């Protein structure tokens, strides 16, 4: 799969997130990288201050980052349909962290 096609799938996954949630996302950027340098099997990562942890003095911060790791996703998937599903799951999973949902809770909900 080309990097451009993968980027399109990430964009499609973001488009599937309900507008009410995307409207509440604040100061966050979604990036695509080949692999995480320290954990090459990691599919996605949220780095930042979750909305639930921000106080009234939050401001002037660099954007939070959601990174989707293309090569790790592609390596675990058998075909494009599986990639579409895994990208969607990974995007939702990382967005949930932006909203303050912990890893354990995501696994309980089936988004792990």
C-alpha positions as CSV (number, residue, x, y, z in Angstrom):
1,X,0.0,0.0,0.0
2,X,1.3,3.4,-0.9
3,X,1.9,6.1,1.8
4,X,-0.7,8.2,0.0
5,X,-3.4,5.5,0.2
6,X,-2.6,4.9,3.9
7,X,-3.0,8.7,4.5
8,X,-6.3,8.5,2.7
9,X,-7.5,5.7,5.0
10,X,-6.5,7.7,8.1
11,X,-8.4,10.7,6.7
12,X,-11.4,8.5,6.1
13,X,-11.3,7.1,9.6
14,X,-11.2,10.7,11.0
15,X,-14.2,11.5,8.8
16,X,-16.1,8.6,10.5
17,X,-15.7,10.1,14.0
18,X,-19.0,11.8,14.9
19,X,-18.9,15.6,14.3
20,X,-19.9,16.2,17.9
21,X,-16.6,14.7,19.0
22,X,-14.3,16.2,16.4
23,X,-15.8,19.6,17.2
24,X,-14.6,19.1,20.8
25,X,-11.1,18.1,19.9
26,X,-8.9,20.9,20.9
27,X,-5.3,21.6,20.0
28,X,-4.5,18.2,18.5
29,X,-2.9,17.1,15.3
30,X,-2.9,13.7,13.6
31,X,0.3,12.5,12.1
32,X,1.5,9.4,10.2
33,X,4.9,8.0,10.7
34,X,6.5,4.7,9.6
35,X,7.2,3.2,13.0
36,X,7.6,4.2,16.6
37,X,11.4,4.3,17.2
38,X,11.3,2.5,20.6
39,X,8.4,0.2,20.1
40,X,8.2,-0.9,16.4
41,X,5.0,-2.9,16.9
42,X,3.0,0.1,18.3
43,X,0.1,1.0,16.0
44,X,-0.7,4.5,17.4
45,X,0.2,6.9,20.2
46,X,-1.4,9.9,21.9
47,X,1.0,12.5,23.3
48,X,-0.3,15.5,25.1
49,X,-2.6,16.7,27.9
50,X,-6.0,15.0,27.8
51,X,-9.0,17.3,27.8
52,X,-9.9,15.9,31.3
53,X,-6.5,17.0,32.7
54,X,-6.5,20.5,31.4
55,X,-7.1,23.3,33.8
56,X,-8.1,26.9,33.3
57,X,-4.4,27.9,32.9
58,X,-4.0,25.6,29.9
59,X,-2.9,27.7,26.9
60,X,-0.1,28.5,24.6
61,X,0.8,24.8,24.4
62,X,2.1,23.0,21.3
63,X,-0.6,20.8,19.8
64,X,-1.2,17.3,21.3
65,X,-0.1,14.6,18.8
66,X,-1.9,11.5,17.6
67,X,0.5,9.4,15.6
68,X,-0.5,6.5,13.5
69,X,2.3,4.1,12.6
70,X,1.9,3.0,9.0
71,X,4.4,0.2,8.8
72,X,3.3,-1.5,12.0
73,X,-0.4,-1.4,10.9
74,X,0.4,-2.7,7.4
75,X,2.6,-5.5,8.9
76,X,-0.2,-6.9,11.1
77,X,-2.9,-6.8,8.4
78,X,-3.6,-9.4,5.8
79,X,-5.4,-7.2,3.2
80,X,-6.7,-3.7,2.6
81,X,-10.0,-4.4,4.3
82,X,-8.1,-5.4,7.4
83,X,-6.0,-2.2,7.1
84,X,-9.2,-0.1,6.9
85,X,-10.6,-1.7,10.0
86,X,-7.4,-1.4,12.0
87,X,-6.8,2.2,11.0
88,X,-10.3,3.1,12.2
89,X,-9.8,1.3,15.5
90,X,-6.4,2.9,16.1
91,X,-7.7,6.4,15.2
92,X,-10.7,6.0,17.6
93,X,-8.4,4.5,20.3
94,X,-6.0,7.5,20.2
95,X,-8.8,10.1,20.0
96,X,-10.3,8.5,23.1
97,X,-7.0,9.1,25.0
98,X,-7.3,12.8,24.0
99,X,-10.7,12.8,25.7
100,X,-9.1,11.2,28.8
101,X,-10.2,7.6,28.4
102,X,-7.6,5.2,29.9
103,X,-6.1,2.2,28.2
104,X,-7.8,-0.2,30.5
105,X,-11.3,1.3,29.9
106,X,-10.7,1.1,26.1
107,X,-9.9,-2.5,26.4
108,X,-13.0,-3.1,28.4
109,X,-15.0,-1.4,25.7
110,X,-13.4,-3.5,22.9
111,X,-11.2,-0.7,21.5
112,X,-8.0,-2.2,22.7
